[in-house]
Amino acid sequence: METRTIAVRVDAETADAYEASSEVDRRKIDLLINLKLKEVVKKVRPLEEVMEEISRKAQERGLTPEILSAILAES
């Protein structure tokens, strides 16, 4: 896998802690950041689409506006 270096802005305390870490720990941190960045930059569905899917599935399972209101009133 080809790797490239990018600059990521972090606060000074985080930068100091990273720089003070061992090479092994820095590689672990790099892997974690890489995984998280992949999650964040993936093309995600619009929130409205996700909400519509959740609503549709809830209705298919029998959730009605009245039941939802009762559940919310209990909280």
C-alpha positions in Angstrom: 0.0 0.0 0.0 1.4 3.4 -1.0 1.4 5.9 1.8 1.7 9.7 1.7 2.3 12.2 4.4 -0.3 14.9 5.1 -0.4 17.7 7.7 -3.1 17.6 10.3 -3.5 20.5 12.7 -3.7 19.5 16.4 -3.3 21.4 19.6 0.2 21.8 21.1 -0.3 19.3 23.9 -1.4 16.6 21.4 1.6 17.3 19.2 4.0 17.1 22.1 2.6 13.8 23.2 2.8 12.4 19.7 6.4 13.6 19.3 7.3 12.1 22.6 5.9 8.7 21.8 8.0 5.8 20.7 8.2 4.9 17.0 6.0 1.9 17.6 3.4 3.9 19.3 3.5 6.6 16.6 2.9 3.9 13.9 -0.1 2.6 16.0 -1.5 6.2 16.2 -0.9 6.7 12.5 -2.9 3.6 11.7 -5.8 4.7 14.0 -5.9 8.1 12.4 -5.8 6.6 9.0 -8.8 4.4 9.8 -10.7 7.3 11.3 -10.0 9.6 8.3 -11.3 6.8 6.0 -14.5 6.7 7.9 -14.9 10.5 7.8 -14.1 11.1 4.2 -16.2 8.2 2.8 -19.1 9.4 0.8 -21.9 9.2 3.3 -25.6 9.3 2.6 -27.4 12.6 3.3 -28.9 12.8 6.7 -32.4 13.2 5.2 -32.0 9.9 3.4 -30.9 8.1 6.6 -33.8 9.5 8.5 -36.3 8.5 5.8 -34.9 4.9 5.9 -35.2 4.8 9.7 -38.8 6.1 9.5 -39.7 3.6 6.9 -38.3 0.7 8.8 -40.0 1.8 12.0 -43.3 2.1 10.3 -42.8 -1.4 8.7 -42.3 -2.7 12.3 -45.6 -1.2 13.5 -44.4 2.1 15.0 -47.2 4.7 14.7 -47.1 8.4 15.6 -49.2 7.6 18.7 -46.8 4.9 19.9 -43.8 7.2 19.3 -45.5 10.0 21.3 -46.2 7.6 24.2 -42.6 6.4 24.2 -41.3 10.0 24.2 -43.7 11.0 26.9 -42.2 8.2 29.2 -38.7 9.5 28.8 
